[in-house]
Amino acid sequence: MSAEARLKVLDRAEKEIMKLSRTDIGAVYEFMHKFRNNPEQPGLDLKSLHGDSRLMAARVKRDIRALLLHIGERDYLLIGVEHRSSVYEDLDRYAYRINRVTGGLEVMEVDPIDMQPVGDSIIGRLLPSTPAPAPLFSAYTDAQLIDLGVSEPLLPGIRRIVSEEELVQLVDRAPQVTTDVLFALYDGKTYDEVLEQITKPVRTTDDVDVDDLAAAVQRPATQVTTDDEALKFMLAESFERWQVFLHPTQRRLVERRYSGPARVGGGPGTGKTIVALHRVAHLARQLHPGTTKPILLTTFNRNLAADLKTRLLALGGAELLERVDIANVDRLAARVVAEQDPRAPKRKLDDNQAPQLWRKFLSTENGETTWDADFLAAEWDQVILGQALTSRSDYFRARRPYRGRNLNRMEREEIWELSERFVRWLAAGDSWTWRQVAVRGAALEMARAAEDKYRYRHVIVDEAQDLSAAHWRMLRAMVPAAPDDLFVTGDTHQRIYDNKVTLGSLGINIRGRSSRLTLSYRTTRQILAAALEIMSGETYDDLDGGQEDLAGYRSLLRGGQPFFCGARTWEEERDLIVTQLDEWHRPQDGSVAICVPTKELATDVMKRLEAEGIQAVEIGPDGPKVGDGVHVGTMHRFKGLEYQRVIISGVTDGLVPRMMISRYRDADPAKYQRERQRDRSLLFVAATRARDELAVFWHGAPSPFLSSRRQ
Ligand SMILES: Nc1ncnc2c1ncn2[C@@H]1O[C@H](COP(=O)(O)OP(=O)(O)OP(=O)(O)O)[C@@H](O)[C@H]1O
């Protein structure tokens, strides 16, 4: 009798498939189609493997077999792909278990002779005869390790591990949670820290029945794909793992139903953007079909928005893209204003021109004022626009944190007057700043919301740390308060624009719906350690008035130590850059980037590369101009990018942090601290763009942020 079957693919099998040749991947793809149509068709030769009636093998092609688990009735799970000889030789080496902590299904290989996981035999050979070093995990009992989520069948092998090399071998094919837990303990985290940071986020809330495979396959801890999209991607060579397999912690955040606004934090490279993209796809699947765009996906700047669009297309295709509005937040505000206020000024000025504009305004329009232009510019930018204050009485009542000097009522009256005149003066030149556009956009959207007019059903925000109060007010007003209304991802350690907010005070209550990702997929442990050193000694907020740190932030990737080197002069430092590129064999395929603090240095570096016959490609506001070459850009441009190798150059005292901020040191200590923290974050962002290798150069004295390099 023929009957269709449901076939899912376990991530473990998917990894094995990816190691096959393209022709064999194609054969697996064909096999899956045939199997779904009728698993009993004779050509597939489906049979139970001795030892376990649920474990089955089927024919993919002459020398390849699929290893399957029969979940129940017509449900099967592809758990491995093997060459025929190995399938029939050592069938007992496969073990599958339902993890009691995560409730997920775990499949692993165990040794046929002594039922120990593969790797033990190698470990056995590696063990020196005398004297035996202490096993790495002897401080923990079996029960403790199991409580942390370690897979039980692997325990005997784990007990014998005495070195990092053996640990790496054992965890190579171990389930994800086991790997995470063992590495965290190995890194020196305490039992309680691991329990809190690694186990708790993946612990299932259901009662786990260790025989119920069907329930286990449904849980997020079992990483499966339900269709053959992944294989299609692989064949098209556009496949990236994140498109299909999320870490259980990530998946939980994506699929949860939140009773209101929710926030996901976490260090660089932990997959916040990936989570935001999957969240969009998840929410879109639950919407009624239609032609509208009920979901907004927004971020801080233009090139990041363009990148989100490309990635969302890869994840869900044109169909998903059609339901989602993607725009950077300033463009969104400009759109709102253009739609509702056609008389608004046309020319939009960069916010950091404000001090210069105030100076010009005061000298041409108001010769007699005693106020300092920088002070007024900061008061207008940070307090009036920063808090999106639209009336005189709001300004009289406003708290002015971080502004140093107190202002009495009369002084506020004067500043408000001057600000109004300044705005009129700008408008007379048909100009205003982007911050003004955002404030106007927020006011217009709030007026619409007061009439129950909303633009979206769901709003997803990436790079949330950089949005201003006005941006948040506008976004809040674009979506009605309801479950799953706002979902925001970001990392305050990477705040590189001067916008610090408390979401609660802006009508966005994330209390109790805030989570953090801790596993970096991008950077090696060695690079992470160097980047974290840059951040030492500062405190960071959690976007809601509290503090946040990077506790538990880690990576399973390994590589060489980052290279730090100083030169005497800028000329010599450029020699260092060329030498470093030579050492890397001058790759010009877009895998290397050079990051510098200023535009002038970027121009100098590009000239030097060109003189060397190396194609230098500038990273502009929309990202690198072309994909090839060696990319060169200022630190601000690096947000959202990722390279195999990165050189950060010009990390010199006076450039990082910028010399000009020292004028605030006494005049406005709070501003000084903020600016210094921003520059530190810029360096942190730059350092965490590197996947495999990082080199950091300076000339003269190194930046104070490289404290351990200073004599
Ligand atoms: N589950 C996953 N499987 C495989 N790769 C992943 C996964 N999650 C994230 N990645 C990869 O890790 C890298 C970083 O992801 P992403 O850009 O989402 O991190 P982020 O937290 O937003 O980083 P940043 O804060 O630095 O912008 C990307 O290359 C992404 O493809």
The ligand as an SDF file (V2000), in Angstrom:
LIG
                    3D

 31 33  0  0  0  0  0  0  0  0999 V2000
   21.9850   29.9640   14.3630 N   0  0  0  0  0  0  0  0  0  0  0  0
   22.9940   30.3400   13.5990 C   0  0  0  0  0  0  0  0  0  0  0  0
   23.6150   29.4460   12.8170 N   0  0  0  0  0  0  0  0  0  0  0  0
   24.6410   29.8020   12.0340 C   0  0  0  0  0  0  0  0  0  0  0  0
   25.1370   31.0410   11.9480 N   0  0  0  0  0  0  0  0  0  0  0  0
   24.5600   31.9860   12.7050 C   0  0  0  0  0  0  0  0  0  0  0  0
   23.4590   31.6910   13.5640 C   0  0  0  0  0  0  0  0  0  0  0  0
   23.0970   32.8300   14.1940 N   0  0  0  0  0  0  0  0  0  0  0  0
   23.9370   33.7890   13.7380 C   0  0  0  0  0  0  0  0  0  0  0  0
   24.7960   33.2840   12.8490 N   0  0  0  0  0  0  0  0  0  0  0  0
   25.8570   34.0120   12.1260 C   0  0  0  0  0  0  0  0  0  0  0  0
   26.5510   34.8160   13.0410 O   0  0  0  0  0  0  0  0  0  0  0  0
   26.9190   36.0500   12.4570 C   0  0  0  0  0  0  0  0  0  0  0  0
   26.3950   37.1890   13.2900 C   0  0  0  0  0  0  0  0  0  0  0  0
   24.9690   37.2190   13.2670 O   0  0  0  0  0  0  0  0  0  0  0  0
   24.1790   38.5870   13.4190 P   0  0  0  0  0  0  0  0  0  0  0  0
   24.6720   39.5720   12.4220 O   0  0  0  0  0  0  0  0  0  0  0  0
   22.7310   38.2900   13.4760 O   0  0  0  0  0  0  0  0  0  0  0  0
   24.6810   38.9980   14.8660 O   0  0  0  0  0  0  0  0  0  0  0  0
   24.3400   40.2930   15.7150 P   0  0  0  0  0  0  0  0  0  0  0  0
   24.1520   39.8390   17.1260 O   0  0  0  0  0  0  0  0  0  0  0  0
   23.2350   41.0650   15.0950 O   0  0  0  0  0  0  0  0  0  0  0  0
   25.7250   41.0380   15.5730 O   0  0  0  0  0  0  0  0  0  0  0  0
   26.1000   42.5900   15.7930 P   0  0  0  0  0  0  0  0  0  0  0  0
   25.5950   42.9840   17.1340 O   0  0  0  0  0  0  0  0  0  0  0  0
   27.5950   42.5680   15.7400 O   0  0  0  0  0  0  0  0  0  0  0  0
   25.4880   43.3480   14.6730 O   0  0  0  0  0  0  0  0  0  0  0  0
   26.3550   36.0340   11.0400 C   0  0  0  0  0  0  0  0  0  0  0  0
   27.3800   35.6100   10.1610 O   0  0  0  0  0  0  0  0  0  0  0  0
   25.2800   34.9890   11.1100 C   0  0  0  0  0  0  0  0  0  0  0  0
   25.0660   34.3920    9.8640 O   0  0  0  0  0  0  0  0  0  0  0  0
  1  2  1  0
  2  3  1  0
  2  7  2  0
  3  4  2  0
  4  5  1  0
  5  6  2  0
  6  7  1  0
  6 10  1  0
  7  8  1  0
  8  9  2  0
  9 10  1  0
 10 11  1  0
 11 12  1  0
 11 30  1  0
 12 13  1  0
 13 14  1  0
 13 28  1  0
 14 15  1  0
 15 16  1  0
 16 17  2  0
 16 18  1  0
 16 19  1  0
 19 20  1  0
 20 21  2  0
 20 22  1  0
 20 23  1  0
 23 24  1  0
 24 25  2  0
 24 26  1  0
 24 27  1  0
 28 29  1  0
 28 30  1  0
 30 31  1  0
M  END
$$$$
